[in-house]
Structures are given as C-alpha cells and as structure tokens.
Amino acid sequence: MLSVVVELDRILKSSDPATAERLESKVWELLENIARPAATVRGKGRPPGYFERTFGAFRDEPFERPEQLPFEKREEW
C-alpha cells in the first residue's frame, strides 16, 4: 500500500501542473466512489433504503383497468 502512495507522490511531483491536477482529480473521484455506501453501488446507483421506502407505496391506490380499445383494422395480406 505504501508503494502506491510513494509512486503517486513521485508522479505528482514530476508532472506539469495540468497533468498533476488531472491525476489528483481522478484520485479524488476514486476515493469518493469507494466511500459511497455499498448499497448505492450494488443497487445500480439507487440511494440506500430506496426499495424499503417505495415497496407498497401504491397499496392504497385503486387499480382499475380501462376499457379495452377496439382492435386496429389492417389490410389483408
């Protein structure tokens, strides 16, 4: 682990400012992704507790099917 830090420090010190800034930005992005709760990553970007909050949300809503529309008339083959 320490070797990664040493190598990153070496690269940052030897790079031009623009390159160093881009690399630093990427490292911060990776650190933020790692810091996210596991549920967010496994849930394909959904916040933790999403399914628990939405399950059964429409249970008290009436469910009625509308009238069937007439079939579309098409030309014969």
Short mmCIF file of the C-alpha atoms (twelve columns), coordinates in Angstrom:
data_MODEL
# 
_entry.id   MODEL 
# 
loop_
_atom_site.group_PDB 
_atom_site.id 
_atom_site.type_symbol 
_atom_site.label_atom_id 
_atom_site.label_alt_id 
_atom_site.label_comp_id 
_atom_site.label_asym_id 
_atom_site.label_seq_id 
_atom_site.Cartn_x 
_atom_site.Cartn_y 
_atom_site.Cartn_z 
_atom_site.pdbx_PDB_model_num 
ATOM 1  C CA . MET A 1  0.000   0.000  0.000   1 
ATOM 2  C CA . LEU A 2  2.785   2.397  0.879   1 
ATOM 3  C CA . SER A 3  4.379   1.854  -2.529  1 
ATOM 4  C CA . VAL A 4  1.243   3.204  -4.210  1 
ATOM 5  C CA . VAL A 5  1.415   6.369  -2.138  1 
ATOM 6  C CA . VAL A 6  5.133   6.805  -2.826  1 
ATOM 7  C CA . GLU A 7  4.643   6.265  -6.574  1 
ATOM 8  C CA . LEU A 8  1.699   8.671  -6.688  1 
ATOM 9  C CA . ASP A 9  3.720   11.306 -4.846  1 
ATOM 10 C CA . ARG A 10 6.654   10.835 -7.237  1 
ATOM 11 C CA . ILE A 11 4.417   11.192 -10.297 1 
ATOM 12 C CA . LEU A 12 2.659   14.261 -8.916  1 
ATOM 13 C CA . LYS A 13 5.971   15.978 -8.120  1 
ATOM 14 C CA . SER A 14 7.472   15.241 -11.533 1 
ATOM 15 C CA . SER A 15 4.397   16.166 -13.601 1 
ATOM 16 C CA . ASP A 16 3.498   19.532 -15.044 1 
ATOM 17 C CA . PRO A 17 0.756   21.356 -13.103 1 
ATOM 18 C CA . ALA A 18 -2.062  20.496 -15.554 1 
ATOM 19 C CA . THR A 19 -1.226  16.781 -15.550 1 
ATOM 20 C CA . ALA A 20 -0.831  16.738 -11.784 1 
ATOM 21 C CA . GLU A 21 -4.222  18.432 -11.387 1 
ATOM 22 C CA . ARG A 22 -5.924  15.886 -13.670 1 
ATOM 23 C CA . LEU A 23 -4.355  12.988 -11.804 1 
ATOM 24 C CA . GLU A 24 -5.309  14.445 -8.450  1 
ATOM 25 C CA . SER A 25 -8.867  14.904 -9.684  1 
ATOM 26 C CA . LYS A 26 -9.035  11.249 -10.757 1 
ATOM 27 C CA . VAL A 27 -7.692  10.070 -7.398  1 
ATOM 28 C CA . TRP A 28 -10.322 12.124 -5.553  1 
ATOM 29 C CA . GLU A 29 -13.021 10.686 -7.817  1 
ATOM 30 C CA . LEU A 30 -11.891 7.143  -6.987  1 
ATOM 31 C CA . LEU A 31 -11.795 7.898  -3.276  1 
ATOM 32 C CA . GLU A 32 -15.330 9.296  -3.371  1 
ATOM 33 C CA . ASN A 33 -16.580 6.191  -5.207  1 
ATOM 34 C CA . ILE A 34 -15.001 3.940  -2.599  1 
ATOM 35 C CA . ALA A 35 -16.505 5.979  0.239   1 
ATOM 36 C CA . ARG A 36 -20.075 5.532  -1.072  1 
ATOM 37 C CA . PRO A 37 -22.214 3.032  0.807   1 
ATOM 38 C CA . ALA A 38 -22.113 -0.436 -0.716  1 
ATOM 39 C CA . ALA A 39 -25.901 -0.368 -1.252  1 
ATOM 40 C CA . THR A 40 -25.515 2.516  -3.687  1 
ATOM 41 C CA . VAL A 41 -23.004 0.641  -5.798  1 
ATOM 42 C CA . ARG A 42 -24.820 -2.709 -5.711  1 
ATOM 43 C CA . GLY A 43 -28.191 -1.032 -6.250  1 
ATOM 44 C CA . LYS A 44 -27.092 0.456  -9.560  1 
ATOM 45 C CA . GLY A 45 -26.997 3.995  -8.234  1 
ATOM 46 C CA . ARG A 46 -30.122 3.902  -6.107  1 
ATOM 47 C CA . PRO A 47 -29.760 5.508  -2.678  1 
ATOM 48 C CA . PRO A 48 -29.696 3.272  0.403   1 
ATOM 49 C CA . GLY A 49 -33.195 2.364  1.568   1 
ATOM 50 C CA . TYR A 50 -34.780 3.136  -1.822  1 
ATOM 51 C CA . PHE A 51 -36.650 -0.148 -2.136  1 
ATOM 52 C CA . GLU A 52 -37.689 -0.154 1.514   1 
ATOM 53 C CA . ARG A 53 -39.247 3.311  1.075   1 
ATOM 54 C CA . THR A 54 -41.010 2.539  -2.204  1 
ATOM 55 C CA . PHE A 55 -42.253 -1.009 -1.576  1 
ATOM 56 C CA . GLY A 56 -46.039 -0.883 -1.184  1 
ATOM 57 C CA . ALA A 57 -46.237 2.850  -1.903  1 
ATOM 58 C CA . PHE A 58 -49.354 2.364  -4.081  1 
ATOM 59 C CA . ARG A 59 -51.104 -0.258 -1.926  1 
ATOM 60 C CA . ASP A 60 -53.980 2.107  -1.066  1 
ATOM 61 C CA . GLU A 61 -54.464 3.326  -4.633  1 
ATOM 62 C CA . PRO A 62 -57.385 1.818  -6.572  1 
ATOM 63 C CA . PHE A 63 -56.278 -0.274 -9.507  1 
ATOM 64 C CA . GLU A 64 -58.721 -0.277 -12.405 1 
ATOM 65 C CA . ARG A 65 -58.154 -1.451 -15.917 1 
ATOM 66 C CA . PRO A 66 -59.546 0.933  -18.558 1 
ATOM 67 C CA . GLU A 67 -61.915 -0.247 -21.273 1 
ATOM 68 C CA . GLN A 68 -60.333 -2.335 -23.979 1 
ATOM 69 C CA . LEU A 69 -59.868 -0.266 -27.134 1 
ATOM 70 C CA . PRO A 70 -61.076 -1.706 -30.446 1 
ATOM 71 C CA . PHE A 71 -58.518 -3.615 -32.479 1 
ATOM 72 C CA . GLU A 72 -56.792 -1.751 -35.242 1 
ATOM 73 C CA . LYS A 73 -58.039 -2.784 -38.675 1 
ATOM 74 C CA . ARG A 74 -55.238 -3.722 -41.027 1 
ATOM 75 C CA . GLU A 75 -55.035 -4.638 -44.654 1 
ATOM 76 C CA . GLU A 76 -55.171 -8.296 -45.543 1 
ATOM 77 C CA . TRP A 77 -52.039 -9.886 -46.947 1 
# 
